[in-house]
Amino acid sequence: MTDGLILAGGRSTRYQSDKALAHFNTRVLTNVEFTTKQVLPFVEHCYVSTNETNNRPIRQFFFNVNRVSTIQDQAPLIDKGPVSALWSYFQETGNQDADLLVVATDYKNIDQNVLKLISNKIAYIQCGEESYYTFCHIQINSNDFRRQMRNRNYRWQNILRISNCETVYIANSNIKNINYQEDLQ
């Protein structure tokens, strides 16, 4: 059973406002809503990871949405990037093993065809020269994850390594990671 893990808990410091609540893809849906909508067809349940600041508005978006739960970053792994979301997922679900389609909310032009490519493969995507590590499908055991955290190894790439992620190369994709407002130009 694959779950979705939507990464919406970043601080968006470089962007200077919350990217999860911004509108990169549509004028109607926020990035977190758009990303969740794209991922839902490929997963059993979707967990949207938030921070303390954006938890309330994001929780309101998904209040009555089936198969979507909002989880807030939990101590001791707050503000540690994507590993905070994975920690919160394990804390929330109590699962020993995770099979997760992970997508951050700071991608523009998320394509369901690309999601389909990685939905049945443990992999992350690479578009041209850009590796999108937070656009991936991972499988990880909670004990392996906890071992990494005890060693203060918070790099997401190490999680991909433990998961034996392959790289899926995509030549003609408009997917773009947005870090600064100028990236939208």
Secondary structure, 3 states (H helix, E strand, C coil): CCEEEEECCCCCCCCCCCHHHCCCCCCCCCHHHHHHHHHHHHCCCEEEEECCCCHHHHHHHCCCCCCEEEEECCCCCCCCCHHHHHHHHHHHHCCCEEEEEEEECCEECCCHHHHHHHHCCCEEEEECCEEEEEEEEEEEEHHHHHHHHHCCCCCHHHHHHHCCCEEEEECCCCCEECCCHHHHC
